[in-house]
Amino acid sequence: MAWGADDRPTKGKKTPLAVIDYTLAKRAVLKGVQHGLLARTEICDAHPELKRAAKHVGEKASAPCPVCDNEDMRLLTYVFGDGLKDNNGRVWKLQEGLQMAATHPGAACYVVEVCLDCSWNHLSEAFRARAAG
């Protein structure tokens, strides 16, 4: 999943987001399965609560699952930050999670991809709000 510059929140008093992309780590895991170094059961192990969150809160991904090629791949975000109080560690829809992180300097937003069919799950990207100053 690649966010374009227009997708990231930038207006108002929001803090710029630093981005960490986990595409290379994802490729390494998938290559490990292709070469027999990892079993599919080792990588398709989404917790039932993660699958439930993906089903009810997650948004449909633009690409199919890289393991089973099923189209029922979902993206969701978790946001963590000191100033979030009751919202700390909650699951959010993509845009809400990014906005939540952008409005709280030091907060982090983690985008997770989850396949509802085979239980593939992987951290896709992380966004961290840069502290002001």
NORWO-V187635 format. One record per backbone hydrogen bond with DSSP energy under -1.0 kcal/mol. CO is the residue of the C=O (numbers start at 1). NH is the residue of the N-H. If there is no record, write none. Layout:
{{CO,NH} {CO,NH}}
This chain:
{{4,7} {16,130} {18,128} {20,126} {22,26} {23,27} {24,28} {25,29} {26,30} {27,31} {28,32} {29,33} {30,34} {31,35} {32,37} {32,38} {33,36} {39,42} {40,44} {47,51} {48,52} {49,53} {50,54} {51,55} {52,56} {53,57} {53,58} {59,75} {65,69} {70,65} {71,73} {72,116} {73,61} {74,114} {75,59} {76,112} {77,92} {78,110} {79,89} {80,108} {81,84} {84,87} {85,88} {87,90} {90,79} {92,77} {93,97} {94,98} {95,99} {96,100} {97,101} {98,102} {99,103} {101,104} {102,15} {104,107} {107,129} {108,80} {109,127} {110,78} {111,124} {111,125} {112,76} {113,122} {114,74} {115,119} {119,46} {120,115} {122,113} {124,22} {125,111} {126,20} {127,109} {128,18} {129,106}}
